[in-house]
Amino acid sequence: MRYMLLFILFSLCTGQLTAQDSLRLTLDEAVALAREQSPQAVAARHQYRAAYWNWRTFKADYLPSLSFNSYSSLNRSISPVTLPDGSDSFLHRNQLLNEGSLTINQNIALLGGSLFLETGVQRLDLFTDKRRSFKSTPVVLGYSQNLFGYNRLKWDKKIEPARYAQAEKSYLETLELVAAMAANKFFALATAQSRLQSADYNYAAADTLFRYAKGRYDIGTITENEMLQLEINHLTEQSNRLNAGIEVDNAIQELRSFLGIRESVEMVAVVSSDLPMFKVPVADALHCAWQHSPDIEWHALRQLQSESSVAQAKASRGLKADLYMQVGLTQTAARLSDAYHNPMDQQLVSLGIRIPLVDWGVGKGRVEVARSNLEKTKTEIAQARTDFEANVIKLVKQFNLQTGKVAIAQKTSERAARRNEVAYRLYLLGKSSLLDLNAAIAEKDSSKRAYISEMHNYWSLYYALRSITGYDFQLNAPIMVTVQEF
């Protein structure tokens, strides 16, 4: 199957299939093309790529980061300076300050703060005095945190995994829905082709009967009314054949556009009567759906986001405090090597506190709104999960019955085709009426369309079941996606 898909893609890309050629496609080949190059599949792939890299970015937030910082400042100006006796004086400055540092930073998700380790050096050149000095900070350890605020790191650690899981499962679901849409387009073409085949057959039969009736009418063995009815049938089948041809052209154009095929090639839908024969236990389908459906992940994500909003509203209305601590070593000297001799210790601690005394209920209102939204979300999720389970059960029951319906429709179509042949011969022998013949033709056409329709319903249910459960019950394995393809 994979080699056939590659051959089809190669033929389309190299232009080996021209407008006069016919591209014969089975359903499996049409689905494979749709998953590979249809606009919907390409868009879903890019959307999943974005979600994947957002996930990688989120994970990087919890890993140590190393950065280099540099700063240079040239100051040639006259500036006010406070002298040792407390008076001010304007002095001319002509100096250059250069500094550089390496910093390792680590976010602490449990506390919501940031720990850093830094080393750096500064050089100050005083051009007027022709002096130079260095300041070293061999090692500095620091920590900063909002003590009572909203801990974004903690909540992101809960929300982002659910967001990425939902994106991954949505991508799998989208590919199966693309397959279902491809099946719809494929069987639309198959139905149109079937109508065209029936129209060609009916027209040939009507033409034969009309010519045959002329001879019988000339010798007076049929009435003028029957002769006129046969002529009307002949004209009607001629019109039906023209309309069927237009319908086939439209179906080809829609399938070609959906599959992302730009070349103007003719297409033929090759319908196979072979169906995967398996039954799906309802309990297994429900278990797989709860595990693999993106809807379940979406519900969990919505609840986490609502809970996060409540926590953020609570944190914004109460006591706020920012803590910054730093300890390390430092030294200054006229030479760089001396700036690292006998370093002195340094400490810096700062604590800022803000307490809202009167806010006229603004903070409380925000908390109550967030809580109401959370309860509303929980209610909606509970109802959605009930509907979801009912939908899975309904879909499984329909699928398990569909194989039998296809078999009945196939047998009915075969019998109707046989009856039409018998009615045609009997009419030629004068042993059947035109009314019986017309009824046999109509039954043949409708039963053939019904058979293709039941086949269409089977494959639609097949891919819908795969999309909602994320499971391939034919192979008895979960549907997987690998990041390597990106």
Secondary structure in CASP SS format (residue, H / E / C, confidence):
PFRMAT SS
TARGET T0000
AUTHOR 0000-0000-0000
METHOD secondary structure of the structure
MODEL  1
M C 1.00
R H 1.00
Y H 1.00
M H 1.00
L H 1.00
L H 1.00
F H 1.00
I H 1.00
L H 1.00
F H 1.00
S H 1.00
L H 1.00
C H 1.00
T H 1.00
G C 1.00
Q C 1.00
L C 1.00
T C 1.00
A C 1.00
Q C 1.00
D C 1.00
S E 1.00
L E 1.00
R E 1.00
L E 1.00
T E 1.00
L H 1.00
D H 1.00
E H 1.00
A H 1.00
V H 1.00
A H 1.00
L H 1.00
A H 1.00
R H 1.00
E H 1.00
Q H 1.00
S C 1.00
P H 1.00
Q H 1.00
A H 1.00
V H 1.00
A H 1.00
A H 1.00
R H 1.00
H H 1.00
Q H 1.00
Y H 1.00
R H 1.00
A H 1.00
A H 1.00
Y H 1.00
W H 1.00
N H 1.00
W H 1.00
R H 1.00
T H 1.00
F H 1.00
K H 1.00
A H 1.00
D C 1.00
Y C 1.00
L C 1.00
P C 1.00
S E 1.00
L E 1.00
S E 1.00
F E 1.00
N E 1.00
S E 1.00
Y E 1.00
S E 1.00
S E 1.00
L E 1.00
N E 1.00
R E 1.00
S E 1.00
I E 1.00
S E 1.00
P E 1.00
V E 1.00
T E 1.00
L C 1.00
P C 1.00
D C 1.00
G C 1.00
S C 1.00
D E 1.00
S E 1.00
F E 1.00
L E 1.00
H E 1.00
R E 1.00
N E 1.00
Q E 1.00
L E 1.00
L E 1.00
N E 1.00
E E 1.00
G E 1.00
S E 1.00
L E 1.00
T E 1.00
I E 1.00
N E 1.00
Q E 1.00
N E 1.00
I E 1.00
A C 1.00
L C 1.00
L C 1.00
G C 1.00
G E 1.00
S E 1.00
L E 1.00
F E 1.00
L E 1.00
E E 1.00
T E 1.00
G E 1.00
V E 1.00
Q E 1.00
R E 1.00
L E 1.00
D E 1.00
L E 1.00
F C 1.00
T C 1.00
D C 1.00
K C 1.00
R E 1.00
R E 1.00
S E 1.00
F E 1.00
K E 1.00
S E 1.00
T E 1.00
P E 1.00
V E 1.00
V E 1.00
L E 1.00
G E 1.00
Y E 1.00
S E 1.00
Q E 1.00
N E 1.00
L C 1.00
F C 1.00
G C 1.00
Y C 1.00
N C 1.00
R H 1.00
L H 1.00
K H 1.00
W H 1.00
D H 1.00
K H 1.00
K H 1.00
I H 1.00
E H 1.00
P H 1.00
A H 1.00
R H 1.00
Y H 1.00
A H 1.00
Q H 1.00
A H 1.00
E H 1.00
K H 1.00
S H 1.00
Y H 1.00
L H 1.00
E H 1.00
T H 1.00
L H 1.00
E H 1.00
L H 1.00
V H 1.00
A H 1.00
A H 1.00
M H 1.00
A H 1.00
A H 1.00
N H 1.00
K H 1.00
F H 1.00
F H 1.00
A H 1.00
L H 1.00
A H 1.00
T H 1.00
A H 1.00
Q H 1.00
S H 1.00
R H 1.00
L H 1.00
Q H 1.00
S H 1.00
A H 1.00
D H 1.00
Y H 1.00
N H 1.00
Y H 1.00
A H 1.00
A H 1.00
A H 1.00
D H 1.00
T H 1.00
L H 1.00
F H 1.00
R H 1.00
Y H 1.00
A H 1.00
K H 1.00
G H 1.00
R H 1.00
Y H 1.00
D H 1.00
I C 1.00
G C 1.00
T C 1.00
I C 1.00
T C 1.00
E H 1.00
N H 1.00
E H 1.00
M H 1.00
L H 1.00
Q H 1.00
L H 1.00
E H 1.00
I H 1.00
N H 1.00
H H 1.00
L H 1.00
T H 1.00
E H 1.00
Q H 1.00
S H 1.00
N H 1.00
R H 1.00
L H 1.00
N H 1.00
A H 1.00
G H 1.00
I H 1.00
E H 1.00
V H 1.00
D H 1.00
N H 1.00
A H 1.00
I H 1.00
Q H 1.00
E H 1.00
L H 1.00
R H 1.00
S H 1.00
F H 1.00
L C 1.00
G C 1.00
I C 1.00
R C 1.00
E C 1.00
S C 1.00
V C 1.00
E E 1.00
M E 1.00
V E 1.00
A E 1.00
V E 1.00
V C 1.00
S C 1.00
S C 1.00
D C 1.00
L C 1.00
P C 1.00
M C 1.00
F C 1.00
K C 1.00
V C 1.00
P C 1.00
V H 1.00
A H 1.00
D H 1.00
A H 1.00
L H 1.00
H H 1.00
C H 1.00
A H 1.00
W H 1.00
Q H 1.00
H H 1.00
S C 1.00
P H 1.00
D H 1.00
I H 1.00
E H 1.00
W H 1.00
H H 1.00
A H 1.00
L H 1.00
R H 1.00
Q H 1.00
L H 1.00
Q H 1.00
S H 1.00
E H 1.00
S H 1.00
S H 1.00
V H 1.00
A H 1.00
Q H 1.00
A H 1.00
K H 1.00
A H 1.00
S H 1.00
R H 1.00
G C 1.00
L C 1.00
K E 1.00
A E 1.00
D E 1.00
L E 1.00
Y E 1.00
M E 1.00
Q E 1.00
V E 1.00
G E 1.00
L E 1.00
T E 1.00
Q E 1.00
T E 1.00
A E 1.00
A C 1.00
R C 1.00
L C 1.00
S C 1.00
D H 1.00
A H 1.00
Y H 1.00
H C 1.00
N C 1.00
P C 1.00
M E 1.00
D E 1.00
Q E 1.00
Q E 1.00
L E 1.00
V E 1.00
S E 1.00
L E 1.00
G E 1.00
I E 1.00
R E 1.00
I C 1.00
P C 1.00
L C 1.00
V C 1.00
D C 1.00
W C 1.00
G C 1.00
V H 1.00
G H 1.00
K H 1.00
G H 1.00
R H 1.00
V H 1.00
E H 1.00
V H 1.00
A H 1.00
R H 1.00
S H 1.00
N H 1.00
L H 1.00
E H 1.00
K H 1.00
T H 1.00
K H 1.00
T H 1.00
E H 1.00
I H 1.00
A H 1.00
Q H 1.00
A H 1.00
R H 1.00
T H 1.00
D H 1.00
F H 1.00
E H 1.00
A H 1.00
N H 1.00
V H 1.00
I H 1.00
K H 1.00
L H 1.00
V H 1.00
K H 1.00
Q H 1.00
F H 1.00
N H 1.00
L H 1.00
Q H 1.00
T H 1.00
G H 1.00
K H 1.00
V H 1.00
A H 1.00
I H 1.00
A H 1.00
Q H 1.00
K H 1.00
T H 1.00
S H 1.00
E H 1.00
R H 1.00
A H 1.00
A H 1.00
R H 1.00
R H 1.00
N H 1.00
E H 1.00
V H 1.00
A H 1.00
Y H 1.00
R H 1.00
L H 1.00
Y H 1.00
L H 1.00
L C 1.00
G C 1.00
K C 1.00
S C 1.00
S C 1.00
L H 1.00
L H 1.00
D H 1.00
L H 1.00
N H 1.00
A H 1.00
A H 1.00
I H 1.00
A H 1.00
E H 1.00
K H 1.00
D H 1.00
S H 1.00
S H 1.00
K H 1.00
R H 1.00
A H 1.00
Y H 1.00
I H 1.00
S H 1.00
E H 1.00
M H 1.00
H H 1.00
N H 1.00
Y H 1.00
W H 1.00
S H 1.00
L H 1.00
Y H 1.00
Y H 1.00
A H 1.00
L H 1.00
R H 1.00
S H 1.00
I H 1.00
T H 1.00
G C 1.00
Y E 1.00
D E 1.00
F C 1.00
Q C 1.00
L C 1.00
N C 1.00
A E 1.00
P E 1.00
I C 1.00
M C 1.00
V C 1.00
T C 1.00
V H 1.00
Q H 1.00
E H 1.00
F C 1.00
END
